[in-house]
């Protein structure tokens, strides 16, 4: 099965205000607006990644938007590991200690709660219990497909992409630090262009009418308002050339 291989940002434009200007007053909780006219799909010509590109206007009162590898506190870790009796919690731990009530190694839990360890020869050496940190990412995207009765159904990557081709966090991603001085709290606004690069979006959603539900989050873990794109088909927003 072909799964999502790359999620990235094509371009980020941000405007910071310094002492030379009268800084606007924005809420500390980020606010976003989707730019439907900038929504487009780019089909690869050489068999590489296709790109679904969405643009957002954003503003944030203290400018604490974006994460990079320099932020190493537990709040931003991707995965949490656990111990029992001072030992890592493994699937053997689960079998020997049913009182822990850990999920079985079945879909979708084998993608979201169990991490398979392999050695240099790709041989499985252990299976560790994990919990994924929902705050690791700072932009969140849900795909919804339209039903014949006009309602929409959320696409669930954790159930669709089964082990070992897991994609439990779906189309969520990280955008980098936007402020030139991350330690300085100052208003920030601008345009965020998010490019979802995938080998299989076109195959998965060829005939569907779609919409995207999007939000972002700042480093203080304040989540923005949620915005919804217009309804679209990939053919209808494909950019030629």
Secondary structure, 3 states (H helix, E strand, C coil): CCCCCEEEEEEEEEEECCCCCCCCCCCCCCEEEECHHHCEEECCCCCCCEEEEEEEEEEECCCCCCCCCCCCCHHHCCEEECEECCEECEHHHHHHCHHHCCCCCCCCHHHHCEEEEECCCCCEEEEEEEEECCCCCCEEEEEEEECCCCCEEECCHHHHCCCCCCCCCCCCECCCCCCCCCCCCCCEEEEEEEEEEECCHHHHCCCCCEEEEEEEECCCCCECCCEECCCECCHHHECCC
